[in-house]
Amino acid sequence: MLKVKNLQKTFNPGTINAKTALCGLSLTLNEGDFVTVIGGNGAGKSTLLNAIAGVWKPDYGTVEIDGIDVTKMPEHKRAKFLGRVFQDPMKGTAPDMEIAENLCIAARRGTHRHLRWGFRANERKQYRELLATLELGLENRLSSKVGLLSGGQRQAVTLLMATLRKPKLLLLDEHTAALDPKTASKVLSLTDKLVRENNLTTLMITHNMHDAIAYGNRLIMMHEGRILIDVSGEEKKNLTIPDLLQLFEKASGSEFTNDKVILSK
């Protein structure tokens, strides 16, 4: 479903501030793979997601989604293949619009637009049923402005919006990092449920080692723009945090020292 080949990206090339964020990175995801991505600051995690989403073009390399080369495709055209949830709960929704209106926009993504009423009665019923699965009481707040929701409620709605049309690829960029632990746990459980029920191919960045091990069928660890560790199947199921740190040290020749990740163990 995703094939990234020899991806290279350097920011501010030819200047004193030049920074190589991706170093010939290659990655393949099969349909239904749920891959967690972990690594320290500057490892290239978000740069990888942005390259896949088309936020910027790589200097070298190619990106294919479901067999289609999207490397030169602009971000807005690539969006029809993708669902995405950001770290900031304020992104991904229109705060001054109602919950129902936001869901309606997500349902129309990638389709031709017409001059007609925003959404029909049967759609309102569908949205109410979808929101009820969140168990947050939002099914009774269809006309509420999204900007009035809490961070956790907003991320839950954004998840629904991102998965409503069953995207070819779901990109999650530390989407629980800004939430309190209890809310983050609920949003992660919802994420796992939506991914499994819809068999969504998913790439999830996290700074939490426990979450990286607990969720998905595959784990990759990045360092300095490269993938150092790639484990799946039984190896991932049996993985512990000390095992992961030991694998990193063996592959990189140095200790893993990122405080944010270490403290989240």
N, C-alpha and C positions, 0 to 999 in steps of 0.2 A: 504493500500500500504506500510505502514511502521508501525512496531510494536516494540517499545523499552520497555523492561521489566526489572525493578530493576537494572538499570545500575549503577555500582559503579566503580570509578577510582581514585586511589591515586598515586600521583607522589612522587618519592623518599621515599617509605615506610620504616619505621624503622630508619629514620634519623631525624636530627634536622630540615631539610628542607622539611619534609613530608607535602604534600598539597593534601587534598581531594577535587577533582574538580567536581565529580559527586557523589551524595549521594542517591543511590537507586532510580534513576529517571526512571519514566515510561511515555511513550508517544505513542499515536496511531494516525496515519494520514490516513484518507480515501482517495480513489482515487479522484484526482482533488482538494484536499485541498491546499490552498495557505496560509501557516502559517508564520507570521512574529514573530521573536524572539528578545526580547529586555531585557537588564539587564546591570548592572554595570560591571566594570572590575573585572575579577575573578569570575563571576557568573557561568561560566561553558559553555557558549554558543559555543565557538569554540571547546572546548573539546567534546561536544555532537556531533557536525558535524564530527569531526575527528574520533570519535568512530563509527559513522555510515559509514563513508568512509573506515574504516579499517586502518587508519594511525597507530593506536595502539589498542590493545585488552583491553577490560574492565577487571577489576579484578573479577567482578561478573556481572550476568545479560546476556540478550540475545538481539540480533538485528535481526529482520526479515524484508525482503523486498519482497513484493508481495508473501507472504506465504513461502518464502525460508529462512531458518535459515542461515545467513551469518556470525554469530558471530566468527567462526573460519576460515572463508574464508580470504585469503590474499588480500591485497589492490588491486593488479593488476587484480585479478579475479573478485573482487567486482565492478570494474570500468565499466563493461558492463551494470550494472543496473543504473549507476549514471551519471549525468551531474554535473559539479562543476565549479563555478567561484569564484576566490579568491579576497581578498582586493587589493592586489598588481597587477596592470595591466600588470606587467612584467611576471606574472605567467600564465600558461594555454595555452601559444602559443610558437611556435618555432620562435624566432626573426629573425634568419638568413634565414628563408624560406619565400617563397611568400605567399600572402594571399590565393591564390588558393590552394597551397600545404598544408597549415594549414587546410583548409576546407576539403580537400581530406583525410587527416589523420583522422579527426573527423568522416568523413563518413564511414571510414573503421573500426572504433572502435568496438571490439568484434567480428570481422569476421575473417575468415581464410585468410592469406596473400599468394599472388602468385607472381611469377616473371613475371611482365607485366608493361606496361606503367603506370605511376603514376595516370593520370586521362584522361578521354576521352572527346571528343568535346561536347557531350551532357551534361556532368557534368560541363564543363566550362560555358555552357549556364545557367544551373541550379544555379550555384554559383553567376553568374552575376545577375540573377533575385532575389536571396535571398539578396544579398548585396544592391540592389536597394531599398528594403523595409526599409533599415536603414536611407535612405535619407541623406547620408553623402558623396555621390559621389564616394564611394569605388568600385562600380560596374565597373568603368573605370580604376581601379588600381589593377586588379587581379595579375599582375606580380610584384607588389611592395612588398618589404620586410616588414614583420609585425613590425620589430624593428623600422621602420621609421614613424610609425603611432603615433598619439597623444594618451594620456592615455584613453580618452573617446572613440576614434575610436577603440582602441585595446580591451577595455572592450566590446564594441558592437560586434566585431568579435568573441571574446571569448564566448559571449552569444549565438551567432549563432552556434558555434562549440559545445557548451554544450547541445544544444537542437536539433541538426541536426538529431539525431537518436531517438528522442522522448524518453528520459530516463524514467525509472520507477520512479525515484526520482531526483529532481533538488535541489542542495545545493548551496546557495548563502551566502558567508561569508563576510558580509559588503562590497559588491562588488562595492559600489559607494563612500566609505569613503575617497578614495584618490583622488577623482575628485572635480573640482570646482562646486559650486552649480548649475549653468546652465547646465553643462555637466551631473552632477549626476541626475538632473531631467529628462533629455532626456533618459539616460540609464535606469532609473526606469520605465519610460513610455514604453520603448521598452521591458523591462522585463515583465511588466504587459500584454502587447500585446501578446508576445510569450507564456506566461503561459496560458492565456485564449484561444487563438486560438488552442493550442495543448492539452488543458486540462491536463497540467502537475502538478503532485503532487510536491509541492515546499516548502522548508524550507528556509526562508530568515532571516539571522541575520542583524540587523540594530542598529545603536546607536542613530537614530533619532526617537523621539517619534511620531512626526507628520507622518512620513513615515510608522511607525509601525501601526498606526491607519488607515491611508488612503489606504493602500494596503492589499490585501488578504481578506479571509473570516474568519480568525481566528488569534488571537494574544495570545502569551504566554510570560510571564515575568519570568525570572529566577533570583535566588538569592542564593548564596552559594551552588551551585550544585543541586538546587531543582527548580521545577516549582511552583511558588507562585500564579500566576494568569493565567487563561485560559478562554478567552472569545471568543465568536463567534456569528454569526447571527446578529439579531437586536441589541443585547447588544453591540457588537463591532461597528456596524454602528453608534450608538448613543453615543459612547464613546468620551470623551474629554480628553485632557492632564491632567487637574486638577482631573478628575475622576480617571484616571490611577494612578496618584500619591497617591490619597486617598486610592485606593484599595491596593496599595503596602504597605502603612503605616499600614493599618488595618491587612494585612496578615503577615507582618514581625515584627510589633511592633516597627518599627523605621522609621525615615525619609529616603527618597531616596536622597543620597548626591553625586552621581557620576557627576562630573563637565561636562564631555564630553557629557553625555546624556542630562543633564539639560540645557546646553548652546545651544543644537541643537533643543530645543523646537520651 
